[in-house]
Amino acid sequence: MAAGDWITAQEKETNFDRTKSTMKNIRFEDELLEQIEKAAGKGNFNKWVKEACRLRLLSE
């Protein structure tokens, strides 16, 4: 790809594909998001949310 060429949305998605995983979008209330970010620490948001989901599933 030459400098200045545009990457299509589909090409961009392909670059981020992960085996056996799916990207989902979720909306958090501002206050909840602030609490999660504070608890998780910088750069640990995804890991923290995944672990919270796993713990919830184990408790059911």
Backbone as numpy.savetxt, mean C-alpha at the origin, in Angstrom:
# Nx Ny Nz CAx CAy CAz Cx Cy Cz
13.52 3.09 -24.27 12.68 4.26 -24.27 13.57 5.51 -24.27
13.27 6.42 -25.12 14.06 7.64 -25.24 13.63 8.66 -24.19
14.51 9.56 -23.87 14.19 10.61 -22.91 12.99 11.39 -23.43
12.06 11.68 -22.55 10.88 12.43 -22.93 9.71 11.56 -23.37
9.94 10.26 -23.60 8.83 9.37 -23.94 7.93 9.18 -22.73
6.65 9.04 -22.99 5.68 8.84 -21.91 5.48 7.36 -21.66
5.28 6.99 -20.41 4.95 5.61 -20.04 3.44 5.54 -19.87
2.81 4.57 -20.52 1.36 4.43 -20.38 1.04 3.91 -18.99
-0.20 4.09 -18.57 -0.64 3.60 -17.26 -0.45 2.08 -17.18
-0.75 1.39 -18.27 -0.60 -0.07 -18.28 0.87 -0.47 -18.12
1.77 0.22 -18.79 3.20 -0.07 -18.65 3.66 0.20 -17.22
3.16 1.27 -16.65 3.53 1.61 -15.28 3.05 0.53 -14.32
1.80 0.06 -14.50 1.27 -1.02 -13.66 2.13 -2.26 -13.77
2.55 -2.60 -14.97 3.36 -3.78 -15.20 4.65 -3.71 -14.40
5.23 -2.54 -14.28 6.47 -2.38 -13.53 6.28 -2.67 -12.04
5.07 -2.58 -11.54 4.82 -2.76 -10.12 4.10 -4.06 -9.80
3.91 -4.91 -10.80 3.24 -6.19 -10.54 4.04 -7.01 -9.54
3.36 -7.68 -8.65 3.97 -8.57 -7.68 3.27 -9.91 -7.77
4.03 -10.97 -7.74 3.46 -12.31 -7.78 2.61 -12.53 -6.53
1.44 -13.07 -6.73 0.52 -13.43 -5.64 0.15 -12.24 -4.75
0.00 -11.08 -5.34 -0.46 -9.93 -4.57 -1.33 -9.05 -5.46
-2.20 -8.29 -4.83 -3.11 -7.39 -5.53 -3.09 -6.04 -4.84
-3.02 -4.97 -5.61 -3.06 -3.63 -5.03 -4.52 -3.22 -4.82
-4.81 -2.70 -3.63 -6.14 -2.20 -3.31 -6.00 -0.77 -2.80
-7.00 0.04 -3.09 -7.04 1.41 -2.58 -8.05 1.46 -1.45
-7.71 2.17 -0.40 -8.60 2.29 0.76 -8.55 3.73 1.26
-9.69 4.22 1.72 -9.75 5.58 2.25 -9.83 5.50 3.77
-8.95 6.23 4.45 -8.94 6.28 5.91 -9.44 7.64 6.36
-10.17 7.67 7.47 -10.50 8.95 8.08 -9.18 9.58 8.52
-9.10 10.91 8.46 -7.85 11.61 8.76 -7.31 11.25 10.15
-8.18 11.25 11.15 -7.74 10.97 12.51 -7.17 9.54 12.63
-7.84 8.57 12.01 -7.36 7.19 12.05 -6.02 7.07 11.35
-5.89 7.70 10.21 -4.63 7.66 9.46 -3.48 8.26 10.28
-3.74 9.36 10.93 -2.71 9.97 11.78 -2.29 9.03 12.89
-3.25 8.35 13.51 -2.93 7.41 14.58 -2.09 6.23 14.07
-2.46 5.71 12.89 -1.72 4.59 12.30 -0.30 5.03 11.96
-0.16 6.16 11.32 1.18 6.64 10.94 2.06 6.87 12.16
1.48 7.38 13.23 2.24 7.59 14.46 2.66 6.25 15.06
1.76 5.29 15.10 2.06 3.98 15.67 3.05 3.20 14.81
2.92 3.31 13.50 3.74 2.52 12.58 5.16 3.06 12.48
5.32 4.35 12.56 6.63 4.95 12.37 6.88 5.19 10.89
7.83 6.04 10.61 8.13 6.45 9.24 8.53 5.25 8.38
7.86 5.12 7.23 8.21 4.08 6.27 7.66 2.71 6.56
6.84 2.57 7.59 6.32 1.25 7.98 4.82 1.11 7.84
4.19 2.03 7.13 2.72 2.04 7.04 2.17 0.72 6.49
2.62 0.28 5.32 2.08 -0.93 4.71 2.28 -2.15 5.60
3.47 -2.28 6.12 3.78 -3.41 7.00 2.85 -3.41 8.22
2.65 -2.25 8.81 1.82 -2.13 10.00 0.36 -2.51 9.70
-0.16 -2.00 8.59 -1.56 -2.28 8.22 -1.74 -3.76 7.92
-0.80 -4.37 7.20 -0.90 -5.80 6.90 -0.89 -6.63 8.17
0.00 -6.28 9.10 0.06 -7.02 10.37 -1.22 -6.84 11.17
-1.78 -5.63 11.17 -3.03 -5.39 11.87 -4.16 -6.24 11.28
-4.18 -6.37 9.97 -5.19 -7.20 9.31 -5.01 -8.67 9.67
-3.77 -9.14 9.68 -3.50 -10.54 10.05 -3.94 -10.83 11.48
-3.64 -9.90 12.40 -4.05 -10.08 13.78 -5.57 -10.11 13.92
-6.23 -9.26 13.18 -7.70 -9.24 13.22 -8.26 -10.56 12.73
-7.70 -11.10 11.64 -8.17 -12.38 11.11 -7.93 -13.51 12.08
-6.84 -13.49 12.80 -6.56 -14.52 13.80 -7.52 -14.48 14.97
-8.03 -13.29 15.27 -8.92 -13.12 16.43 -10.37 -13.49 16.12
-10.69 -13.71 14.86 -12.08 -14.04 14.50 -12.33 -15.52 14.56
